[in-house]
Amino acid sequence: FVGGLGVTGVNDIIDYAESGRLDSVIIQKTLNISGVRCRKCNHLQIQSNNCEKCNSDNLYNVGIVNELVELLTQSSAEIEFCEQIAELKELGGIAGLLRY
């Protein structure tokens, strides 16, 4: 979900993290999502057989949260880990605010 300057859900957070547009992100400490990264274009995504960006099948397994933290750190985004919040859990356990 993207609304105004708010973004929720893993897929949207990944997209905006890869483009460097996230200013701050809040992540549930218990969030644990497996994903893959493409060896050809470096795109990060939830489990799949082919890359959503370049359609390559040359993917390797990663932990989404660790990869997101690395991406967000590179773009100087603020990262906050929190205990379980019911509203955040309903939104996929992760939410962010865009820079622009």
GROMACS elastic network, one bead per residue, 0.5 to 0.9 nm:
[ bonds ]
;  ai    aj funct       b0    kb
    1     6     6  0.81889   500
    1     7     6  0.58194   500
    1     8     6  0.51924   500
    1     9     6  0.64377   500
    1    12     6  0.69904   500
    1    91     6  0.83628   500
    2     5     6  0.74351   500
    2     6     6  0.58832   500
    2     8     6  0.64926   500
    2     9     6  0.88438   500
    2    12     6  0.74076   500
    3     6     6  0.53334   500
    3     7     6  0.64773   500
    3     8     6  0.87808   500
    4     7     6  0.81762   500
    4    98     6  0.86458   500
    5    96     6  0.83292   500
    5    97     6  0.55548   500
    5    98     6  0.50657   500
    5    99     6  0.75640   500
    5   100     6  0.70665   500
    6    95     6  0.73668   500
    6    96     6  0.58369   500
    6    98     6  0.62950   500
    7    12     6  0.66065   500
    7    13     6  0.65612   500
    7    16     6  0.85290   500
    7    22     6  0.88176   500
    7    94     6  0.87080   500
    7    95     6  0.56029   500
    7    96     6  0.50812   500
    7    97     6  0.61579   500
    7    98     6  0.73018   500
    8    11     6  0.83679   500
    8    12     6  0.65210   500
    8    13     6  0.65197   500
    8    88     6  0.86199   500
    8    91     6  0.59069   500
    8    92     6  0.71077   500
    8    93     6  0.83459   500
    8    94     6  0.60835   500
    8    96     6  0.63424   500
    8    97     6  0.89103   500
    9    12     6  0.57571   500
    9    13     6  0.61830   500
    9    14     6  0.87010   500
    9    91     6  0.57640   500
    9    93     6  0.72420   500
    9    94     6  0.59087   500
    9    95     6  0.64193   500
    9    96     6  0.89812   500
   10    13     6  0.50774   500
   10    14     6  0.60617   500
   10    15     6  0.86782   500
   10    33     6  0.89539   500
   10    45     6  0.88255   500
   10    46     6  0.82773   500
   10    64     6  0.85665   500
   10    91     6  0.88774   500
   10    92     6  0.65892   500
   10    93     6  0.80424   500
   10    94     6  0.65449   500
   10    95     6  0.80753   500
   11    14     6  0.51850   500
   11    15     6  0.63512   500
   11    16     6  0.88127   500
   11    45     6  0.71509   500
   11    46     6  0.74800   500
   12    15     6  0.50905   500
   12    16     6  0.62236   500
   12    17     6  0.84162   500
   13    16     6  0.52778   500
   13    17     6  0.58719   500
   13    18     6  0.84841   500
   13    22     6  0.80093   500
   13    25     6  0.84799   500
   13    68     6  0.84144   500
   13    94     6  0.77378   500
   13    95     6  0.71011   500
   13    96     6  0.69727   500
   14    17     6  0.50492   500
   14    18     6  0.60743   500
   14    19     6  0.86848   500
   14    44     6  0.69727   500
   14    45     6  0.72139   500
   14    64     6  0.87004   500
   14    68     6  0.69413   500
   14    71     6  0.88828   500
   15    18     6  0.53308   500
   15    19     6  0.65349   500
   15    20     6  0.88556   500
   15    21     6  0.89891   500
   15    44     6  0.84903   500
   15    45     6  0.88316   500
   16    19     6  0.51244   500
   16    20     6  0.61632   500
   16    21     6  0.53767   500
   16    22     6  0.60202   500
   16    98     6  0.79561   500
   17    20     6  0.50135   500
   17    21     6  0.62097   500
   17    22     6  0.58375   500
   17    68     6  0.70991   500
   17    71     6  0.62422   500
   17    72     6  0.60612   500
   17    75     6  0.79822   500
   17    77     6  0.88013   500
   18    21     6  0.78958   500
   18    43     6  0.79495   500
   18    44     6  0.81582   500
   18    68     6  0.86564   500
   18    71     6  0.67327   500
   18    72     6  0.83057   500
   18    75     6  0.89890   500
   19    22     6  0.81872   500
   19    75     6  0.89099   500
   20    23     6  0.83059   500
   20    71     6  0.80012   500
   20    72     6  0.74103   500
   20    74     6  0.83420   500
   20    75     6  0.54887   500
   20    76     6  0.86169   500
   20    77     6  0.82288   500
   20    99     6  0.87124   500
   21    75     6  0.81096   500
   21    77     6  0.86209   500
   21    97     6  0.86814   500
   21    98     6  0.56243   500
   21    99     6  0.55084   500
   21   100     6  0.67952   500
   22    25     6  0.72016   500
   22    72     6  0.75209   500
   22    75     6  0.80191   500
   22    76     6  0.88862   500
   22    77     6  0.61498   500
   22    78     6  0.85105   500
   22    96     6  0.65655   500
   22    97     6  0.58683   500
   22    99     6  0.55742   500
   22   100     6  0.82708   500
   23    72     6  0.86247   500
   23    75     6  0.84850   500
   23    76     6  0.77010   500
   23    78     6  0.62604   500
   23    79     6  0.88346   500
   23    96     6  0.73730   500
   23    97     6  0.56340   500
   23    98     6  0.51998   500
   23   100     6  0.85759   500
   24    72     6  0.84155   500
   24    76     6  0.88586   500
   24    77     6  0.51416   500
   24    79     6  0.57959   500
   24    80     6  0.77411   500
   24    95     6  0.85755   500
   24    96     6  0.55117   500
   24    97     6  0.53670   500
   24    98     6  0.71915   500
   24    99     6  0.82614   500
   25    72     6  0.83682   500
   25    77     6  0.73210   500
   25    78     6  0.62541   500
   25    79     6  0.50325   500
   25    80     6  0.61792   500
   25    81     6  0.84818   500
   25    94     6  0.71906   500
   25    95     6  0.57001   500
   25    97     6  0.64807   500
   25    98     6  0.89761   500
   26    78     6  0.85103   500
   26    79     6  0.60375   500
   26    81     6  0.57574   500
   26    82     6  0.69582   500
   26    88     6  0.87007   500
   26    93     6  0.82826   500
   26    94     6  0.57473   500
   26    95     6  0.54941   500
   26    96     6  0.61875   500
   27    30     6  0.84441   500
   27    31     6  0.71049   500
   27    65     6  0.83310   500
   27    79     6  0.75998   500
   27    80     6  0.62401   500
   27    82     6  0.61898   500
   27    83     6  0.86982   500
   27    88     6  0.83539   500
   27    93     6  0.60270   500
   27    95     6  0.68164   500
   27    96     6  0.87328   500
   28    31     6  0.53344   500
   28    80     6  0.85537   500
   28    81     6  0.56631   500
   28    82     6  0.50018   500
   28    83     6  0.58416   500
   28    84     6  0.59118   500
   28    85     6  0.76352   500
   28    88     6  0.76162   500
   28    89     6  0.76763   500
   28    93     6  0.53501   500
   28    94     6  0.64524   500
   29    32     6  0.84517   500
   29    81     6  0.55416   500
   29    82     6  0.56261   500
   29    83     6  0.58698   500
   29    84     6  0.73077   500
   29    93     6  0.87383   500
   30    82     6  0.87359   500
   30    83     6  0.76679   500
   30    84     6  0.74513   500
   30    93     6  0.83976   500
   31    65     6  0.73549   500
   31    89     6  0.89775   500
   31    92     6  0.86058   500
   31    93     6  0.62093   500
   31    94     6  0.80869   500
   32    63     6  0.73086   500
   32    64     6  0.74236   500
   32    65     6  0.67800   500
   33    46     6  0.78197   500
   33    62     6  0.88749   500
   33    63     6  0.61389   500
   33    64     6  0.55345   500
   33    65     6  0.68776   500
   34    45     6  0.89981   500
   34    46     6  0.66551   500
   34    47     6  0.66654   500
   34    61     6  0.72172   500
   34    62     6  0.61533   500
   34    64     6  0.57321   500
   34    65     6  0.84903   500
   35    44     6  0.72470   500
   35    45     6  0.56433   500
   35    48     6  0.79500   500
   35    60     6  0.83910   500
   35    61     6  0.58489   500
   35    62     6  0.52568   500
   35    63     6  0.57985   500
   35    64     6  0.54563   500
   36    43     6  0.82996   500
   36    44     6  0.59546   500
   36    45     6  0.55735   500
   36    46     6  0.61408   500
   36    47     6  0.56279   500
   36    48     6  0.73053   500
   36    51     6  0.85835   500
   36    59     6  0.59674   500
   36    60     6  0.52796   500
   36    62     6  0.52591   500
   36    63     6  0.77715   500
   36    64     6  0.78267   500
   37    40     6  0.89450   500
   37    41     6  0.85355   500
   37    42     6  0.58045   500
   37    43     6  0.55006   500
   37    45     6  0.64048   500
   37    46     6  0.87299   500
   37    51     6  0.79820   500
   37    58     6  0.86285   500
   37    59     6  0.54813   500
   37    60     6  0.55126   500
   37    61     6  0.65545   500
   37    62     6  0.66795   500
   38    41     6  0.57238   500
   38    43     6  0.52476   500
   38    44     6  0.66679   500
   38    45     6  0.84535   500
   38    50     6  0.83745   500
   38    51     6  0.61456   500
   38    53     6  0.89389   500
   38    54     6  0.86228   500
   38    56     6  0.71921   500
   38    57     6  0.77272   500
   38    58     6  0.60072   500
   38    60     6  0.66211   500
   39    42     6  0.54646   500
   39    43     6  0.80295   500
   39    56     6  0.83055   500
   39    57     6  0.88072   500
   39    58     6  0.56996   500
   39    59     6  0.57292   500
   39    60     6  0.72184   500
   40    43     6  0.82240   500
   40    51     6  0.89231   500
   40    54     6  0.78706   500
   40    56     6  0.68957   500
   40    57     6  0.89409   500
   40    58     6  0.68463   500
   40    59     6  0.81821   500
   41    51     6  0.85554   500
   41    53     6  0.77217   500
   41    54     6  0.69396   500
   41    56     6  0.84975   500
   42    59     6  0.89510   500
   43    51     6  0.72293   500
   43    52     6  0.79558   500
   43    53     6  0.69120   500
   43    54     6  0.86015   500
   44    51     6  0.84133   500
   44    52     6  0.89832   500
   44    62     6  0.86570   500
   44    64     6  0.78159   500
   44    67     6  0.78896   500
   44    68     6  0.86580   500
   45    48     6  0.76775   500
   45    51     6  0.77340   500
   45    52     6  0.76562   500
   45    64     6  0.77663   500
   46    64     6  0.76062   500
   47    50     6  0.89041   500
   47    61     6  0.80813   500
   48    51     6  0.71727   500
   48    52     6  0.83798   500
   48    57     6  0.89605   500
   48    59     6  0.86803   500
   49    55     6  0.89316   500
   49    56     6  0.86196   500
   49    57     6  0.61234   500
   49    58     6  0.87667   500
   49    59     6  0.77712   500
   50    53     6  0.87765   500
   50    54     6  0.81897   500
   50    55     6  0.51863   500
   50    56     6  0.54261   500
   50    58     6  0.75649   500
   50    59     6  0.73420   500
   51    54     6  0.56440   500
   51    56     6  0.52142   500
   51    57     6  0.63543   500
   51    58     6  0.79729   500
   51    59     6  0.72992   500
   52    55     6  0.57356   500
   52    56     6  0.82478   500
   53    56     6  0.82280   500
   56    59     6  0.74929   500
   62    65     6  0.88586   500
   62    66     6  0.79578   500
   62    67     6  0.71952   500
   63    66     6  0.55677   500
   63    67     6  0.63137   500
   63    68     6  0.86748   500
   64    67     6  0.51638   500
   64    68     6  0.59920   500
   64    69     6  0.85677   500
   65    68     6  0.50600   500
   65    69     6  0.61180   500
   65    70     6  0.86629   500
   66    69     6  0.51778   500
   66    70     6  0.63830   500
   66    71     6  0.87901   500
   67    70     6  0.51659   500
   67    71     6  0.62897   500
   67    72     6  0.86277   500
   68    71     6  0.50044   500
   68    72     6  0.59392   500
   68    73     6  0.83696   500
   69    72     6  0.51123   500
   69    73     6  0.59739   500
   69    74     6  0.85832   500
   69    79     6  0.74773   500
   70    73     6  0.51810   500
   70    74     6  0.63106   500
   70    75     6  0.89101   500
   71    74     6  0.52331   500
   71    75     6  0.66000   500
   71    76     6  0.88457   500
   71    77     6  0.87631   500
   72    75     6  0.52321   500
   72    76     6  0.61941   500
   72    77     6  0.51341   500
   72    78     6  0.75104   500
   72    79     6  0.74577   500
   73    77     6  0.58995   500
   73    78     6  0.76909   500
   73    79     6  0.80332   500
   74    77     6  0.77426   500
   82    85     6  0.76829   500
   84    87     6  0.88926   500
   84    88     6  0.75958   500
   84    89     6  0.70584   500
   84    93     6  0.82498   500
   85    88     6  0.52996   500
   85    89     6  0.61472   500
   85    90     6  0.87622   500
   85    93     6  0.82870   500
   86    89     6  0.51167   500
   86    90     6  0.63640   500
   86    91     6  0.88814   500
   86    93     6  0.88977   500
   87    90     6  0.51944   500
   87    91     6  0.65936   500
   87    93     6  0.84948   500
   88    91     6  0.50524   500
   88    92     6  0.65775   500
   88    93     6  0.50598   500
   88    94     6  0.64050   500
   88    95     6  0.72554   500
   89    92     6  0.52298   500
   89    94     6  0.75529   500
   90    93     6  0.69171   500
   91    94     6  0.66681   500
   91    95     6  0.73121   500
   92    95     6  0.79495   500
   97   100     6  0.88733   500
